[in-house]
Amino acid sequence: MANKVGNKGIADWITQGASVLDLGCGDGELLAYLTRTKQVRAQGIELNEDAIVRCINAGLSVYQQDIDTGLSEYRDKSFDYVILNQTLQQVKKPDFVLQEALRVGKKVIVGIPNFAHYKARASIFFRGRVPVTPSLPYQWYDTPNLHFLSLNDFKDYTKNKNIANNAVFYKSNNRKIRLLPNLLAEYGYFLLSRNGT
């Protein structure tokens, strides 16, 4: 879910008046924040009908689409920024979705929950249970998450796929984390681009 530190950190990366496509925009909280603070030209894509209605009621431009099918209606580099905030771990084909985002956006911002956060590790180790934490608030049977990754997993993925990691910040409890992020941060945020662009 969007939050104060995450929203501000993402906004700090986005230039005033930029074009933004938010993939899996949910109820549009981040898009509304960016529209208000950065005057972006915002568009969202969401699958959930109730969330789309909330976006439209808030005056946001949002379309219903399954991003696992791709973004073929958008030409290369048609947006300054494409955002996947708390979305990548929920799609069926994360590699394909991220490659499409990198094709459509000049820069891509990815926010992910850290499944290796110490509270999640402790829950598995001491309780022998799938973790339920503030960043992972779902039971095993109702979670929208299909892929469980750590911050280090995602950094390794970007390196192996030759994706430039231009900036990063980590957060937990609405404050930035600088020390041992794979252990102490609940979320990681990455500003990505194709290497050489």
Residue pairs with C-beta under 8 A, 6 or more apart in sequence:
1 26
1 29
1 86
2 26
2 29
2 30
2 33
2 85
2 86
3 171
3 174
4 174
5 171
5 174
5 175
5 176
6 30
6 85
6 111
6 171
6 187
6 189
7 29
7 30
7 33
7 34
9 169
9 171
9 176
9 189
10 30
10 34
10 83
10 85
10 109
10 111
10 189
11 33
11 34
11 37
11 38
13 81
13 107
13 109
13 167
13 191
14 20
14 34
14 38
14 40
14 80
14 81
14 109
15 38
15 80
16 38
16 39
17 38
17 39
17 40
17 41
18 38
18 40
18 41
18 80
18 81
19 40
19 41
19 43
19 78
19 79
19 80
19 81
20 31
20 34
20 40
20 41
20 42
20 43
20 79
20 80
20 81
20 82
20 83
21 43
21 44
21 45
21 74
21 79
21 81
21 82
21 83
21 104
21 105
22 28
22 30
22 31
22 42
22 43
22 44
22 45
22 82
22 83
22 85
23 44
23 45
23 67
23 82
23 83
23 84
23 87
23 97
23 101
24 45
24 46
24 47
24 67
24 84
24 85
24 86
24 87
24 90
24 91
25 31
25 44
25 45
25 46
25 51
25 55
25 60
25 62
25 83
26 46
26 48
26 51
26 86
27 51
27 54
27 55
27 58
28 44
28 51
28 54
28 55
28 58
28 60
28 62
30 83
30 85
31 42
31 44
31 55
31 60
31 62
32 58
32 60
34 40
34 42
35 42
35 60
42 60
42 61
43 61
43 62
43 63
43 79
44 55
44 60
44 61
44 62
44 63
45 62
45 63
45 64
45 65
45 67
46 52
46 55
46 62
46 63
46 64
46 65
47 64
47 65
47 66
47 67
49 64
52 62
52 64
55 62
56 62
67 87
67 91
67 97
67 100
68 91
68 92
68 93
68 96
68 97
70 96
70 100
71 100
71 101
71 103
71 104
74 104
75 104
76 103
76 104
77 103
77 104
77 105
77 106
78 104
78 105
79 104
79 105
79 106
80 105
80 106
80 107
81 105
81 106
81 107
81 108
81 109
82 101
82 102
82 104
82 105
82 107
82 108
82 109
83 108
83 109
83 110
83 111
84 97
84 98
84 101
84 108
84 109
84 110
84 111
85 109
85 110
85 111
85 189
86 111
86 112
86 113
86 187
87 97
88 94
88 97
88 98
88 110
88 112
88 147
89 112
89 113
89 145
89 146
89 147
89 148
89 149
90 144
90 145
90 146
90 147
91 97
91 146
92 146
94 147
95 161
98 108
98 110
98 163
101 108
102 108
102 163
102 192
102 193
102 194
106 193
106 197
107 166
107 191
107 192
107 193
108 191
108 192
108 193
109 189
109 190
109 191
109 192
110 154
110 189
110 190
110 192
111 187
111 188
111 189
111 190
112 149
112 151
112 154
112 187
112 188
112 190
113 135
113 136
113 145
113 186
113 187
114 120
114 135
114 150
114 151
114 170
114 181
114 182
114 185
114 186
114 187
114 188
115 131
115 136
115 148
115 149
115 150
116 150
116 151
116 152
116 153
116 182
116 183
117 133
117 135
117 172
117 183
117 184
117 185
117 186
118 183
118 184
119 131
119 133
119 186
120 131
120 133
120 136
121 131
121 183
123 129
123 130
123 131
123 132
123 133
124 130
124 131
130 139
130 140
132 138
132 139
133 186
134 173
134 186
135 172
135 186
135 187
136 143
136 145
138 144
138 145
149 157
150 182
151 170
151 181
151 182
151 185
151 188
152 182
154 188
154 190
155 165
157 163
158 164
158 165
158 190
158 192
159 165
162 194
162 195
163 192
163 193
163 194
163 195
164 192
164 193
164 194
164 195
164 196
164 197
165 190
165 191
165 192
166 191
166 192
166 193
167 190
167 191
168 188
168 189
168 190
168 191
169 176
169 188
169 189
170 176
170 177
170 178
170 181
170 184
170 185
170 187
170 188
170 189
171 177
171 185
171 186
171 187
171 189
172 184
172 185
172 186
172 187
173 186
177 184
177 185
181 188
